[in-house]
Amino acid sequence: MLSTLRTNHVLTEVSRRVFMPPSRATLFNARAMSAAATGNAPPQRHKFLVYAPDMTDPDALHRRLSVRPAHLERANGEIAKGVIKLGGAMLTPESIASRAAEKKMVGSVFVCEAESLDAVRGLMESDVYYTSGVWDKEKMVILPLALATELP
């Protein structure tokens, strides 16, 4: 009799855990698993690091500043779509030597989230910094990224 009570207690505990009403996260995961099983899963998105140094000719900074508003407008659109997760200008070390130091931009860096390397490459190659000769096309690097920490 005692073993039957223990068995019933264990089964009751297991059934409480297994048959509890699902949370929203559980429902979302169930839908995602169901979509994956039927072939309707959303494409997997990967993170990529983009290193885009500027050209070093005397007119590079002028070209950058002349098309910067268009670059920032487009970047903000990609941020809103969730493609660009983090982005900004790379500065010279002298740019942070003092509060009054001139901020000299020498390139751009991004963390993007997309389905493929080609998708990120296409995004970068259609950017006005790329098409206007701001970024050094020969030195640009785009690599898949495995984050050890969460993005801000």
N, C-alpha and C positions, 0 to 999 in steps of 0.2 A: 504493500500500500504506500509506504514511504517513497519507494522508488518511482511509483506512478505519479505521486504528487510532485516530485522533483522533475520528472520528465515533462509533466504538464506545465510546470512553472517555466522550464527552459523553452518549451515550445511557445508559450505565451510571450516570453521575452523576445524570442526570435520573430514571432509574427508581428509584435509591436514595431520592431526595427524595420522589418521588410515591408510591412503593409501600411506604414504611416503615410498620411497624405503627402504627395510629392511637393517639394518647394518649387519656386519658379525656375531656379537653376536646374533642378532635376528635369522639369518639363522641357526646358530649352535643350538640355543635353539629349533627352530622349528624341526630340524632334530632329536634332542634328544627326543622331545616330540613324534614325529612320531615313533621313534624306540621303545619308551616305550609303545606306543599304540599297536604295533605289536608284543611285546614280545621280541624284539631284543635289548633292552636297555643294556648298559654295566652294570655290577654288581656295586652296590653301595659300595663305599669304606669308611671305618670308620678310625678314628684316635685312636691309642692305646699308652698308656704309659707303658714302660717296665723298671722295677727296677730290676737289676741283681747284687746283692752284691757278692763280691768274698768270697771264703772260707777263713778261718782265720788261717789255719795251717801254720807252718813255711815255707813250700815249695810253698805256693799259689802264691806269687809274682814271684818266679822263673818259675813256670808253665805258668803264664800269659805272662811273657816276652819271653819265648821260643816259644810260638805259636802266638804271637802278629802280626807278618807280615802276616800270613795266615788269621787271624781275620780281619785285616784292609783291605786286598785285597777283601775279600768277602763282607765286609760292603760297600766298595766303589762300588761294583757291584750292591748292593741293593739300594744304593743312586742313582745310574744312572737310575735304573728302577723306581724310585719314591716311593719305599717302605719305606726306612728309610728317614725320613724328618729331623731328628736331632739326634745326638748321641755323646757320649763322655764318658770319664772315670770319675768316682767319685773319689775325692781326700780327704785325711784327712785334718782336719782344720789346722794342723801344716804345711801342704804343701804350704799355702799362708801366713804364718807368716812373711816371708821376701822374697825378690827377690832371695836370695841364698838358700832358703829352698829346701830340696829334695822333689820332687813331688811324693808322695806315693799313688799309685792307689789302691782303695779298692772296685771297682765295676764298673758297666757300667749303663748308662741310655740311653733310646731311646724314640723317638716319631716316631711311624710307621704308615703307612696308608695301610690298607689291607681290604679285603672283610669280614674277620671274625677273631675272637679271635683265633680260631684253626690255621688259616694261620700264624698268628704272633707267636703262640706257636711253630709251626713246624719250622719256621725260626730260632727261638732262640734255640730250641733243636738240630738243626743241625749245630749250630755254633761251631767252634773249642773250644771256651771258655767253652761251655757247655759240649762237649764230652771229653774234657781234664781235667775236674774237676777244672777249674778256678772259675766258678760261683757256688755259693751255690744253688743247685737245690731246696732245701727245702724252701729257703727264696725268691726265684724269684717271682715277682709279675707282672702280665700283666693285665691291665684294660682298658676298653674303656675310651676315653678322649673327653670331650667337651671343646674345646678351647674358651677362652674369647677374645683372641687376635690372630692376624695372626702370622704364623711362620716366622722367619727371611728369 
